[in-house]
Amino acid sequence: MSPGISPAPSPHQGSLAKNRLGVASVVFFIATAATPMTVVAGVVTTGFAMTGLVGIPVAFIAIGAVLMLFSVGYVAMSKYVTNAGAFYAYIARGIGKPFGVGGAWIALIAYNALQVGLYGLLGASSTPLLSQWFGVDVPWWLIALIVWAFVAVLGLQAVDVNGAVLAVLLAAEVAIIAVLSISNVLHPAQGQISFEALSPAELVGPGAGAILGLAVLGFIGFEAATVYAEESRDPERTVPRATYFSVAALAILYTLASWAMTVAKGPDHIVEASRQEDIGVIFGLAESQLGATVANIAQVLLVTSIIAAAVSFHNTVARYMFSLGREGVLPAALGRTSMRSSSPRAASLTQSVIGLLVIVI
């Protein structure tokens, strides 16, 4: 038995499903948590507007490189500790269970805050579209409740079912980002492609720290591969490969998309455009270059990006709760799994109740 960590549960206690997730499936959970479409549409323009710098494409490269370096040691631990508690298990193994419990509470509260906060973001993102397209004024909380129910039901299903849903949603948002980015490069401002935003010099000056901080937001959830180690096929290979691939792919996607926006608007005008249009920059470019239909599709995929993130975070939080219930840190009932799907049923239901209370209150 590893010091500071309880032994694996006996069969009658219930356990997470084994050998359900390959590298691709784990990548889906990681990448959807990062909400790529939301990052491209919102975080990138916020970076331009707040700092007045055009170096956010370089910031994504820099943060991606740092996270890749961090991941070397992080995923190496997965070879020795395979546990859905991830940070909890690693800290408990390294410096003792009390510190592990403290780390677990920080992670649990942070993930919960992110997950339930997405319901409010969904309401704010979708209600204007319903009003604009259909003339229907729907309260934000109704949209939030509908998505909450979808996430709650999906959370009770087998982990690979969740992975399949996330695969579809992620493929759609990555495809639209790629299409919009290519279109932006093919429609450069003043007919000339500029590489100014890719210069490291653009990260020098007031606001550089802020732009790096914003770039970090694009990789939220990259550490989640270890949470699914127990359910992965050959976790010693799956966890590292999924982590490295996710960080590299997100860095490339964000760098391309943000640079392409500076090409289309022009590096001298992207900051002012972001301050005036905010999230509308990417959709305005899409409409002018590809038509209103493509712009509308992109806005829909912004909403589905948030839904996918809610599903991903729900699964991550439920597995943290399950692990802590199994370890006796939280009530033991949370350490039980569904006999049908081997999903952390009690933990998932508890997470759903927390989300409902936040929406209602």
NORCORTA-V819133 format. One line per field, one symbol per residue. psi: psi as a letter, one per 30 degrees, with the letter a starting at -180 (. if undefined). A space follows every 50 residues. Layout:
psi: ???
This chain:
psi: kkkfkllkkleffkllklhfkaeeeeeeeeeeffieeeeeeeeeeeeeee fglggfeeeeeeeeeeeeeefeeefeffffjjkffceeeeeeeegleeee eeeeeeeeeeeeeeefffeeeeeeeeeeeeeeefgkjkkefeeeeeeeee eeeeffllefeeeeeeeeeeeeeeeeeeeeeeeeefikkggkkkgefgkf ffgklkfeeeeeeeeeffgkgfffefegefglkiffeeeeeeeeeeeeee eeeeeeeeeeefeefkfffeeeeeeefbffeeeeeeefefleeeeeeeee feefeeeeeeeeeeeeeeeeeeeeeefgelkfffgllkfefglieeeeee eeeeeeeeee.
